[in-house]
Structure formats: structure tokens, C-alpha cells
Amino acid sequence: MSVEVLAVALVLAVGWLAVAVHGPEHRALPTALAAATVLVVLRGLRLGRPVTTPHAGLAALACLVAVYTQAHGHATGTYLAVLVAAAVLVWPTGAPAEPHLLPVIWPLIDQTRGDPLAPFAMDRQKRYVFSADATAAVAYRVRAGFAVVSGDPVGDRRAYPDAIDAFAQLCRDRGWRPLVLAASPRCAVLWRRRQVRGRPWWVVPIGHDAVVEVATFTLHGRGKRNLRQAVQRTHNARMTTTVLPEADITAALHDELLAVARGSTKSIDAERGFSMMLDGTLTSRYPGTWLIVARDHTGGVQGFQRYATAGAGSEVSLDLPWRRSDAPNGTDERLTVGMIDWAKNHGGQRLSLSFAPLTDIFATDPDGPAHRLARTVLHAADGLIKLESLYRYVRKYDALGQKRYVLLTPVDLLPALVVLLTLEFGPHHSQLRRPRTRRTTGR
């Protein structure tokens, strides 16, 4: 506490000095500077941000710069240095990722049923908070003072409230602002009961899970006509599919698949996503990941899809699809249907195709100017963000499932949006390597 008191006193003293050395007729700007300095410091302390020794050291350095520039008559430099000192003093602390906890978090994921986002909790860029008995965990990342939770907790559902409480306490201790992305209806209720900073949550629906019930899925019926025809075209072209664990790919197959991925429209070297994304495609980094590979009649790879699992294989979730730009029409559908068939024969209960955002905009006829405007904008932007195309794709499978929600406090709306966008669309820089395991057979 002594470091915190001394650092705050130093910054405020230098701010006062910047005011005191000016005559009354020139004090308007320095006074505003001093007020801004006080507000910045008080806001940081109110949020509970800890003043660490590095914070205090950097703030002291900025104060020395302010004194130096003041002594040499550079008023603007003084003002800027004092503001920098105040901002640095209460700058939010970060937190490194915890990829070394994968052996701990994977067993919790492997017992989590009914949650298609559970496998993505093991992404190597995330951190974890555990319940007191370590049977449940919350996965999150820290950015710009926000602790952003991805999806629901994993592990024993009975321990979810305890894990959420532990996360809330951590946010209070570190001065982080909590933000929850893609909570299920059940867990949204749990979060709403816990006001981390004494403010109520806003609970905002953002879309639906796109989940196929494996046991009841069929290609029959008028509603599946387009899907059935797409799959049939690949059979007519003598396309075949094979499913195997990602850990079982040989070096030769790795190179074939990598060539397909790098020749597609997506970059495998800078994958993007947060709540429903794993990085490291083809690295065999994560347990429970599977590939389905499509080959043409000559044996050439035309495309593949990567899936992650949870709940002892009951939950199968698409991570990323990859295909050659000139692959036969229907390749994506053939891979998806092939994986549904595989899941049906290997204990899978649900197969998640994606998260479908803003589905209500496309699912109903526009009923007002705001609805019409939103649909028009999303239609125009489909070439960039592909939301309408995604909705049309998942509709083929009758796959719309439960809603997902964002939880945030109203005062954090604008910065929270910036943080969420950078997390979802910022690249994961993959560390591609050849697989260690070189077996030739899959299951």
C-alpha cells in the first residue's frame, strides 16, 4: 500500500507544480490538466486497479520528464508528461496465457456435455479460473482492462456458480472489467445474479448455436433437397471421405492438407476467432481434434474440415473448413454430412456447424424500418463478413439451436465493442510444424 500512496502523491504533486508555477492569468490550461490528472487517477483506483512497482516506476519516470521539461520552459511537454504519468500509474494489468494448463483443462472439457463451445476453452491464448474444488473452470482473456469470458464454464455444472464467483473476485482484485461473450441462457442467468462491480448486466442476444442433432438427421424430405443434391454431385464425381484424428496424420498428408489450406481463401498462418476457434490447424496441439478429408477420384485432396470434441465425444464442433478454390461444387456439404454420419456411429450426439450471429434478422420478414435497414446493410456487406451466406448454409441442416448472449455493463458499451471486435477478428499467429506422430491409419 505504501508504494501506491507514494506513487499517487508524486503524480498529484507534479500536477500541482505544473499549476503553481504559472501566474493566475495563465492557469486555465494547467488547472484543467491537474483536474484531468486527478480524474484519471481516481477512476483507476475506483476500478480497483493495483498500483504495482513497475507502474510506480514508470509513473515516476514520466514525472521526472515533466519536471525536466518544466525547468526548460516546455509547457506542452510538461502537460503531456503529467498526463502520461497519471495514465501509467493506473494502467490496467494484463495477464499471460496459460497453455501449460492444457492437461488440466482438457479433462474438464471432456466431461462437458451439451455445450458446443466447450472444446474451444482449450485455446492456447486463454487463461483459467477454477472453482474451489477444481472441478469447473472459466476460460478468459485479458485485453485493455477487460477480462473477456468465452462461452460457458467447463467441467462439473454443479461447480459453475463457484467458478463464476472466483472469476468475479479475481476481477475485483485486479481491477478488470468483466465481459462475457456467447453465454448460454442457463449461464446468462448465473452471471446476472453476480454483479462484479455493483452494476447490473445488460444481457444482449447475439445469435444462435448452429447444431445438428445427429440421431435424427436425415437427407430425406423437401427441405433437404438442395443439400441432398449437393452431396449427390460429389458421389457422382466419385469423391471419397476419410475421418482420422489430427494426431494421426503423416508428414505426407500434413503437406497435402497444408497446401490446400494455403491455397484457399482463408489464411492458415493467421487464423482468426475467440469464442469458437482453435488455432494451430495441423499441429496436433490439442487433444480430441479430428479431420475429415475429401479426395477426388484421382486421390487428390479437395478439402478438409477440422473438428474438436467435448463430453467424451458426444459434442462434435466444427473448428474450420478448408477447400481448394476449384474443388467440386458440394465439397463442403459432403464433408459436413460425412462427419455427421461418422459422429452417429461413434457416440456423437450433436454436431455444431458454427455460431450463427444475428439470425433473427434473416429468419423473419422485416417488420419495420430498423429491421429492413439491418437486413439491407448485412446483405450489402455479405461479401466481407458472410453473415447472410452463413445463415443460408446452416438453414440447409435445420440446425438453429439455443440463443447465445453477450453480458456487459452499459457504461462499458463502446470500449467493450472494440475489445470484442479485436478478439474475434484479430489473427492467431499459428506456429505450423510437421506432426510428431506419423501413423498411417485412422479410425
C-alpha positions in Angstrom: 0.0 0.0 0.0 3.0 2.4 0.7 4.0 2.2 -3.0 0.5 3.0 -4.1 0.3 6.0 -1.7 3.7 7.4 -2.6 3.1 7.0 -6.4 -0.3 8.7 -6.3 1.2 11.5 -4.1 4.1 12.0 -6.6 1.9 12.3 -9.6 -0.5 14.7 -7.9 2.4 16.8 -6.6 3.9 17.2 -10.0 0.4 18.0 -11.4 0.1 20.7 -8.7 3.6 22.0 -9.6 2.5 22.4 -13.2 -0.3 24.7 -12.0 1.6 26.6 -9.3 4.5 27.8 -11.5 2.1 29.7 -13.7 0.6 33.1 -12.9 -3.1 33.4 -12.3 -3.6 34.7 -15.8 -2.2 31.6 -17.3 -3.6 28.9 -15.1 -6.7 27.8 -17.1 -5.0 25.1 -19.1 -2.7 23.8 -16.2 -5.7 23.7 -13.9 -7.6 21.6 -16.4 -4.6 19.4 -16.7 -4.5 19.0 -12.9 -8.2 18.1 -12.8 -7.7 15.6 -15.6 -4.8 14.0 -13.8 -6.9 13.7 -10.6 -9.8 12.2 -12.5 -7.6 9.6 -14.3 -6.0 8.5 -11.1 -9.3 8.4 -9.1 -11.0 6.4 -11.9 -8.2 3.8 -11.9 -8.3 3.5 -8.1 -12.1 3.3 -8.2 -11.9 0.4 -10.6 -9.6 -1.3 -8.2 -6.6 -1.4 -10.5 -3.5 -2.3 -8.5 -0.5 0.1 -8.5 2.4 -2.2 -8.8 6.1 -1.4 -8.5 6.5 -1.3 -12.3 3.5 1.1 -12.6 5.0 3.3 -9.9 8.4 3.3 -11.5 7.2 4.2 -15.0 5.0 7.0 -13.5 8.0 8.3 -11.6 10.0 8.4 -14.8 7.2 10.4 -16.5 7.2 12.8 -13.6 10.9 13.4 -13.9 10.3 14.1 -17.6 7.6 16.6 -16.5 10.0 18.4 -14.1 12.7 18.5 -16.7 10.5 20.0 -19.4 9.1 22.4 -16.9 12.5 23.6 -15.9 13.4 24.2 -19.6 10.2 26.1 -20.3 8.4 23.4 -22.4 4.9 23.7 -21.0 3.3 21.4 -23.6 5.8 18.6 -22.8 5.1 19.1 -19.1 1.4 18.7 -19.6 1.7 15.6 -21.7 4.2 14.0 -19.3 2.0 14.6 -16.3 -1.0 13.0 -18.1 1.2 10.1 -19.1 2.3 9.6 -15.5 -1.3 9.5 -14.3 -2.4 7.1 -17.0 0.6 4.8 -16.5 0.1 4.7 -12.7 -3.4 3.2 -13.0 -2.9 1.4 -16.3 -4.8 -2.0 -16.3 -2.6 -5.0 -15.6 -2.5 -7.7 -18.2 -2.2 -11.5 -17.8 -0.3 -14.0 -19.8 -2.0 -17.0 -21.5 -1.8 -20.4 -19.7 -1.2 -23.0 -22.4 0.7 -25.2 -19.9 -2.7 -25.9 -18.2 -4.0 -27.9 -21.2 -3.5 -31.2 -19.3 -5.7 -29.8 -16.5 -8.4 -28.1 -18.6 -8.9 -30.9 -21.2 -10.4 -33.4 -18.7 -12.9 -30.8 -17.7 -13.8 -30.2 -21.4 -14.0 -33.9 -22.0 -16.8 -34.2 -19.3 -18.8 -31.2 -20.5 -21.9 -32.2 -22.4 -24.5 -30.1 -24.2 -22.1 -27.2 -24.9 -20.8 -26.9 -28.5 -18.4 -24.1 -27.4 -16.7 -26.2 -24.7 -13.8 -27.5 -26.9 -12.7 -24.0 -27.7 -11.9 -23.3 -24.0 -8.6 -25.1 -24.5 -7.2 -22.5 -27.0 -3.6 -21.8 -26.1 -4.2 -18.0 -25.8 -6.7 -18.3 -22.9 -6.4 -18.2 -19.1 -8.4 -20.0 -16.5 -10.1 -19.5 -13.1 -11.1 -22.7 -11.3 -13.8 -23.4 -8.7 -12.6 -24.2 -5.2 -12.6 -27.9 -5.8 -11.1 -27.5 -9.3 -14.0 -29.4 -11.0 -15.1 -26.4 -13.1 -13.3 -23.6 -14.8 -13.9 -20.3 -16.6 -11.8 -19.6 -19.7 -11.0 -15.9 -20.5 -8.5 -13.5 -22.0 -7.5 -10.0 -20.7 -7.4 -7.1 -23.1 -7.4 -3.3 -22.4 -8.6 -3.8 -18.8 -11.4 -6.2 -19.7 -11.4 -9.8 -18.7 -13.4 -11.4 -21.5 -15.0 -14.8 -20.9 -15.6 -17.1 -23.9 -18.7 -19.2 -23.6 -19.8 -21.1 -20.5 -17.6 -22.6 -17.8 -16.5 -26.2 -18.4 -16.5 -29.2 -16.1 -19.0 -30.1 -13.5 -22.1 -28.0 -13.9 -22.7 -28.1 -10.1 -19.5 -26.1 -9.7 -20.2 -23.4 -12.3 -21.5 -20.9 -9.7 -18.4 -21.3 -7.7 -16.1 -20.9 -10.7 -18.1 -17.7 -11.7 -17.7 -16.4 -8.2 -14.0 -17.0 -8.3 -13.8 -15.1 -11.6 -15.7 -12.2 -10.2 -13.4 -12.0 -7.2 -10.4 -12.0 -9.5 -11.8 -9.1 -11.5 -12.3 -7.2 -8.3 -8.8 -7.9 -7.1 -7.1 -7.0 -10.5 -9.4 -4.0 -11.4 -10.6 -5.8 -14.6 -13.9 -5.1 -16.1 -15.8 -8.4 -16.8 -17.3 -9.1 -20.2 -19.0 -12.4 -21.2 -19.3 -13.4 -24.8 -21.6 -16.2 -26.0 -23.2 -17.3 -22.8 -26.0 -19.8 -22.9 -29.4 -19.0 -21.5 -28.7 -21.1 -18.4 -25.3 -19.5 -17.6 -26.6 -16.0 -18.5 -28.9 -16.4 -15.5 -25.9 -17.3 -13.3 -23.9 -14.3 -14.5 -26.8 -11.9 -13.9 -27.0 -12.9 -10.3 -23.4 -11.7 -9.8 -22.8 -8.0 -10.1 -19.0 -7.8 -10.2 -18.8 -4.0 -9.8 -22.2 -3.4 -8.3 -23.8 -2.6 -11.6 -26.5 -4.7 -13.3 -25.6 -6.6 -16.5 -27.0 -5.9 -19.9 -27.9 -9.3 -21.5 -27.9 -8.9 -25.3 -28.9 -11.8 -27.6 -26.3 -12.1 -30.4 -27.4 -15.2 -32.3 -27.9 -19.0 -32.1 -25.8 -22.1 -32.0 -26.0 -24.0 -35.2 -26.2 -27.6 -34.0 -27.3 -30.7 -35.8 -29.0 -33.5 -33.7 -27.0 -36.4 -35.0 -29.5 -39.2 -34.2 -32.4 -37.6 -36.1 -30.5 -36.0 -39.0 -31.6 -37.2 -42.5 -31.2 -36.1 -46.1 -34.8 -37.0 -46.9 -37.6 -34.5 -47.3 -38.3 -31.5 -49.4 -36.4 -29.2 -47.1 -33.2 -31.1 -47.7 -33.5 -31.2 -51.4 -30.6 -28.7 -52.1 -28.4 -30.4 -49.6 -29.2 -33.8 -50.9 -28.4 -32.7 -54.5 -25.1 -31.1 -53.5 -24.0 -34.3 -51.7 -25.1 -36.5 -54.7 -23.0 -34.4 -57.1 -19.9 -35.3 -55.2 -20.8 -39.0 -55.2 -21.3 -38.8 -59.0 -17.8 -37.3 -59.2 -16.5 -40.3 -57.2 -15.3 -38.2 -54.3 -14.4 -40.1 -51.1 -14.0 -39.0 -47.5 -11.9 -40.3 -44.6 -12.0 -39.4 -40.9 -8.9 -39.6 -38.7 -7.5 -38.0 -35.5 -5.5 -34.9 -36.2 -2.7 -36.5 -34.2 -2.6 -39.4 -36.7 -1.7 -37.5 -39.9 1.5 -38.5 -41.6 4.1 -36.0 -42.8 3.0 -36.5 -46.4 -0.7 -35.9 -45.6 0.2 -32.9 -43.5 1.9 -31.4 -46.5 -1.0 -32.1 -48.8 -3.5 -30.6 -46.3 -1.3 -27.6 -45.7 -1.1 -26.9 -49.4 -4.9 -27.0 -49.7 -5.3 -24.6 -46.7 -2.7 -22.2 -48.0 -4.4 -22.3 -51.4 -7.8 -21.4 -50.0 -9.4 -18.0 -49.4 -8.5 -18.2 -45.7 -5.0 -17.8 -44.2 -3.9 -20.7 -42.1 -0.9 -18.7 -40.9 -3.1 -16.1 -39.2 -6.3 -17.8 -38.1 -9.0 -15.6 -36.5 -11.5 -16.0 -33.7 -12.0 -16.2 -30.0 -15.2 -17.9 -28.7 -15.4 -20.6 -31.3 -11.9 -21.1 -32.7 -8.8 -23.1 -32.1 -5.5 -22.1 -33.7 -2.8 -24.5 -34.7 -4.5 -26.3 -37.5 -2.5 -29.5 -38.4 -0.2 -29.1 -35.4 -1.8 -31.8 -33.3 -1.5 -29.4 -30.4 -5.0 -30.2 -28.9 -6.5 -33.5 -27.8 -9.8 -34.6 -29.2 -9.4 -33.0 -32.6 -10.4 -34.8 -35.8 -10.1 -34.2 -39.5 -12.4 -35.3 -42.3 -10.6 -35.3 -45.7 -12.2 -35.3 -49.2 -10.4 -36.7 -52.2 -11.3 -36.8 -55.8 -11.3 -39.9 -58.0 -7.5 -39.4 -58.6 -6.7 -39.3 -54.9 -6.0 -35.6 -54.8 -7.2 -33.7 -51.6 -10.0 -31.3 -52.5 -10.8 -30.1 -49.0 -10.9 -31.0 -45.3 -12.6 -29.9 -42.1 -11.2 -29.8 -38.6 -13.5 -30.7 -35.6 -13.0 -30.5 -31.9 -14.8 -32.7 -29.3 -16.1 -32.5 -25.8 -18.3 -34.6 -23.5 -16.4 -37.9 -24.2 -17.1 -37.4 -27.9 -20.8 -36.6 -27.5 -20.2 -33.0 -28.7 -18.5 -32.5 -32.1 -17.8 -28.9 -33.1 -16.5 -27.6 -36.5 -13.4 -25.5 -36.0 -12.5 -24.6 -39.6 -13.3 -25.8 -43.1 -10.7 -25.7 -45.8 -11.1 -26.4 -49.6 -9.4 -25.8 -52.8 -10.7 -22.9 -54.7 -11.5 -25.2 -57.7 -13.0 -28.0 -55.6 -16.2 -29.6 -57.0 -19.4 -28.0 -56.0 -20.8 -29.7 -52.9 -17.5 -30.4 -51.3 -18.3 -28.6 -48.1 -21.7 -30.3 -47.8 -20.2 -33.7 -48.4 -17.6 -33.2 -45.7 -20.2 -32.0 -43.2 -22.7 -34.8 -43.9 -19.8 -37.3 -43.8 -18.8 -36.1 -40.4 -22.4 -36.3 -39.2 -22.5 -39.9 -40.3 -19.2 -40.6 -38.6 -20.4 -39.0 -35.3 -23.6 -41.1 -35.5 -21.5 -44.2 -35.5 -19.0 -43.1 -32.8 -21.1 -41.9 -30.0 -21.7 -38.3 -31.1 -25.0 -36.7 -30.1 -24.7 -33.2 -31.5 -22.6 -31.7 -34.3 -22.0 -28.0 -34.2 -21.6 -26.3 -37.6 -20.9 -22.8 -36.4 -22.2 -19.9 -34.3 -24.8 -18.1 -36.4 -24.9 -14.4 -35.4 -27.9 -12.1 -35.9 -30.1 -14.9 -37.2 -33.3 -13.2 -36.2 -32.6 -10.5 -38.8 -32.7 -13.1 -41.6 -35.2 -15.6 -40.1 -38.2 -13.3 -40.2 -39.7 -10.9 -42.7 -38.7 -7.3 -42.0 -41.3 -5.7 -39.7 -40.1 -2.2 -39.5 -37.6 0.3 -40.9 -34.8 -0.7 -38.5 -35.2 -4.3 -39.4 -35.2 -3.6 -43.1 -32.1 -1.3 -42.8 -30.2 -4.0 -40.8 -31.0 -6.7 -43.4 -30.0 -4.3 -46.3 -26.7 -3.5 -44.6 -25.9 -7.1 -43.8 -26.8 -8.2 -47.4 -24.6 -5.5 -48.9 -21.7 -6.5 -46.6 -22.0 -10.2 -47.2 -19.0 -10.3 -49.4 -16.9 -9.2 -46.4 -18.5 -10.7 -43.3 -20.5 -13.6 -44.8 -23.3 -13.5 -42.2 -26.1 -14.0 -44.7 -24.2 -16.7 -46.5 -23.6 -18.4 -43.2 -27.3 -18.3 -42.3 -28.3 -19.8 -45.7 -25.7 -22.6 -45.2 -26.9 -23.6 -41.6 -30.5 -23.4 -42.7 -29.9 -26.3 -45.0 -29.4 -28.5 -42.0 -32.3 -27.2 -39.8 -29.5 -26.5 -37.3 -30.5 -23.4 -35.4 -30.2 -24.2 -31.7 -30.2 -22.2 -28.4 -29.5 -18.5 -28.2 -26.2 -17.0 -27.1 -25.8 -13.7 -25.2 -23.2 -11.0 -24.5 -23.2 -9.7 -21.0 -21.7 -6.3 -20.3 -22.4 -3.2 -18.2 -23.9 -0.2 -20.0 -21.1 2.2 -19.2 -18.6 -0.2 -20.9 -20.6 -0.5 -24.1 -18.3 1.3 -26.6 -14.9 0.1 -25.3 -16.4 -3.4 -24.9 -17.4 -3.5 -28.6 -13.9 -2.5 -29.6 -12.4 -5.3 -27.4 -14.8 -7.9 -28.7 -14.1 -7.0 -32.3 -10.4 -7.1 -31.9 -10.6 -10.5 -30.2 -12.9 -12.1 -32.7 -11.2 -10.7 -35.8 -7.6 -10.4 -34.6 -5.3 -13.0 -36.0 -3.9 -16.0 -34.2 -0.4 -16.4 -35.5 -0.1 -20.2 -35.8 3.2 -21.9 -35.2 2.9 -24.5 -38.0 5.1 -27.6 -37.8 5.1 -31.1 -39.0 3.2 -33.6 -36.8 5.3 -35.7 -34.4 3.1 -38.8 -34.9 3.3 -40.4 -38.3 0.9 -43.3 -38.2 -0.9 -44.1 -41.4 -4.2 -45.3 -40.2 -7.2 -43.5 -38.7 -10.4 -44.6 -37.1 
